[in-house]
Amino acid sequence: MTLDDITRRIRAAEAGVGRAPGSVTLIAVSKVQPEDRVRAVLDAGQRVFGENYVQEAQAKWPGWRTAYPGVELHMIGPLQGNKARAATGLFDAIHTLDRASLATRLARLADETGRQPALFVQVNTGSEPQKAGVLPGDADAFIAACRADGLRLDGAMCIPPDGEDPVPHFRLLRSIAQANGLSGLSMGMSADFETAIAEGATHVRVGSAIFGARVPARRA
């Protein structure tokens, strides 16, 4: 499937629920993809990309951003506290704000550097013990605490459990976001992004449908 195919499907999904063309941002998930695949998508005009690992992004994106002006980079993987400084300098958005210690660190870095990427609170809508994210019942208090730290929050993010109907999870995330005045909804991946758009997604994260199967990561 090509980038054009995915873009057409996104536009059709927007139109199908009466949303304005371009109201959904496609994040092309380029983590652990080889350079030739990423460059092909850059050459096709895509400018918003998602990465999971700070070190991997540091190794490849500064040069690509020079060669391809206008690139916007989103952190969509778990963010370790000791990588927060590097992440805030590199990424335009962080979709995985999921704990108080990280919020405090990001707030301190924003005060120190004057830079704060767009922030999405990750909600563990399935309450899965192995998965990162704030539990749904704790989301309101966590969002309030982040704001008390001085953080500007832009939205909420979720990854529904594998094998489950994603719709209840998308609706739960939307209800949490609406209750807390968050306009961004980062939800939907290769298998369900059209469903997510119907449920209000503003950002969809699509990797394998654009790039093909991932190449295993090699990192320290």
C-alpha positions in Angstrom: 0.0 0.0 0.0 1.3 3.5 -0.8 1.2 6.8 1.0 -1.3 8.0 -1.5 -3.5 5.0 -0.7 -3.5 5.8 3.0 -4.1 9.5 2.4 -7.1 8.7 0.2 -8.5 6.4 2.8 -8.1 9.1 5.5 -9.8 11.7 3.4 -12.7 9.3 2.6 -13.0 8.5 6.3 -13.1 12.2 7.2 -15.8 12.8 4.5 -17.8 9.7 5.7 -18.4 11.3 9.1 -18.7 14.9 7.9 -15.3 16.1 9.0 -13.3 18.7 7.1 -10.6 17.5 4.7 -7.3 17.6 6.5 -8.7 17.5 10.0 -6.8 14.3 10.7 -3.0 14.3 10.9 -1.3 11.2 9.5 1.8 10.2 11.6 3.9 7.9 9.5 5.5 5.6 12.0 9.1 5.2 10.8 10.6 3.4 13.8 13.2 0.8 12.9 12.5 1.3 9.2 15.5 1.4 6.8 16.6 4.6 5.3 15.5 3.9 1.7 11.9 3.3 2.8 11.8 6.5 4.9 13.3 8.6 2.2 10.8 7.2 -0.3 8.0 8.4 1.9 9.7 11.8 2.5 10.1 12.1 -1.3 6.4 11.4 -1.7 5.6 14.5 0.4 5.0 13.1 3.9 6.3 15.4 6.6 4.9 14.1 9.9 6.7 11.0 11.4 6.6 9.0 14.6 9.5 7.4 16.4 9.6 5.1 19.5 13.2 5.5 20.5 15.1 8.7 21.3 18.5 7.3 20.4 17.3 6.0 17.0 15.6 9.3 16.2 18.8 11.2 17.2 20.8 9.1 14.8 18.8 9.7 11.7 16.4 12.7 11.9 18.7 15.7 12.3 20.2 15.0 8.8 16.9 14.2 7.2 15.4 17.3 8.6 18.1 19.3 6.9 17.4 17.6 3.6 13.6 17.7 3.9 12.5 21.0 5.4 9.2 21.1 7.3 9.5 17.7 9.0 7.5 17.3 12.2 8.6 14.6 14.6 6.4 12.8 17.2 7.5 10.6 20.0 5.1 7.7 20.3 7.0 5.2 22.4 7.6 5.1 26.2 9.8 8.0 27.3 12.4 7.3 30.0 13.0 10.2 32.3 16.7 10.3 31.5 15.9 10.8 27.9 13.5 13.7 28.5 15.9 16.5 27.8 17.0 15.0 24.5 13.4 14.3 23.6 12.2 17.8 24.2 15.0 19.1 22.0 14.2 16.7 19.1 10.5 16.1 19.1 7.7 18.4 18.2 5.1 16.3 20.1 5.3 13.6 22.8 2.3 11.3 22.9 3.4 9.2 25.9 3.1 11.4 29.0 2.1 8.7 31.5 3.4 9.4 35.0 3.9 12.2 37.5 7.7 12.0 37.5 7.9 12.5 33.8 5.4 15.4 34.0 7.6 17.1 36.7 10.7 16.6 34.6 9.1 18.0 31.4 7.7 21.0 33.3 11.2 21.7 34.7 12.7 21.4 31.3 10.1 23.8 29.8 11.0 26.4 32.5 14.7 25.9 31.8 14.7 25.9 28.1 11.5 27.7 27.1 10.6 24.8 24.9 7.7 22.4 25.4 6.6 19.9 22.7 2.9 19.3 22.3 1.9 16.8 25.0 -0.6 14.0 24.8 -1.5 12.0 28.0 -1.3 8.3 27.4 -4.3 6.5 28.9 -4.3 2.8 29.4 -7.9 2.3 28.4 -7.7 -1.5 28.8 -6.1 -1.3 32.2 -3.5 -3.7 31.0 -0.8 -4.3 33.7 2.0 -4.7 31.1 1.1 -1.5 29.2 2.1 2.0 29.9 -0.4 4.7 30.5 -2.5 6.4 33.1 -5.4 4.3 34.3 -8.8 5.7 33.2 -9.9 6.3 36.7 -6.8 8.3 37.5 -6.8 10.4 34.3 -8.7 13.4 35.5 -6.4 13.8 38.6 -3.3 13.3 36.5 -4.3 15.9 34.0 -5.1 18.4 36.7 -1.7 17.7 38.3 0.1 18.2 35.0 -1.6 21.5 34.6 -0.7 22.5 38.1 2.9 21.9 37.2 2.5 24.4 34.4 2.3 22.0 31.5 0.2 22.8 28.4 -1.6 19.6 27.4 -2.8 19.1 23.8 -4.5 15.8 23.8 -4.8 12.2 24.9 -3.5 9.0 23.4 -4.4 5.3 23.7 -3.4 1.9 22.3 -6.4 -0.5 22.6 -5.7 -4.1 23.7 -4.8 -6.5 20.9 -7.7 -8.5 19.7 -10.4 -6.3 21.2 -12.9 -4.1 19.5 -11.2 -0.7 19.6 -14.4 1.3 19.5 -15.1 1.3 23.3 -11.5 2.3 23.9 -11.6 5.1 21.4 -14.9 6.3 23.0 -13.4 6.1 26.5 -10.4 8.2 25.4 -12.7 10.7 23.7 -14.8 11.1 26.9 -11.8 11.6 29.1 -10.4 14.2 26.6 -13.7 16.1 26.4 -14.2 16.1 30.1 -10.8 17.7 30.5 -10.9 20.2 27.6 -8.3 18.3 25.5 -8.8 18.7 21.7 -6.3 16.2 20.4 -7.0 12.5 20.1 -4.1 10.3 19.1 -5.7 6.9 18.3 -5.9 4.5 15.5 -3.1 2.5 13.8 -2.7 0.6 10.5 -5.6 -1.9 11.2 -8.2 0.5 12.6 -7.4 4.1 11.7 -10.6 4.6 9.8 -12.6 3.5 12.8 -10.6 5.9 14.9 -11.4 8.7 12.6 -15.1 7.9 12.8 -14.7 8.2 16.6 -13.0 11.5 16.5 -9.2 10.9 16.1 -7.2 14.0 15.2 -3.9 12.0 14.8 -3.6 8.5 13.5 -0.3 6.5 13.7 0.2 4.3 10.7 3.4 2.4 10.1 3.3 -1.1 8.5 0.5 -0.1 6.0 2.9 2.6 4.6 6.4 1.1 5.1 5.8 -2.6 5.2 7.0 -5.0 7.9 9.4 -3.5 10.4 13.1 -4.4 10.4 14.1 -5.5 14.0 15.6 -2.8 16.0 19.3 -2.9 17.0 20.0 -0.7 19.9 22.0 -0.7 23.1 
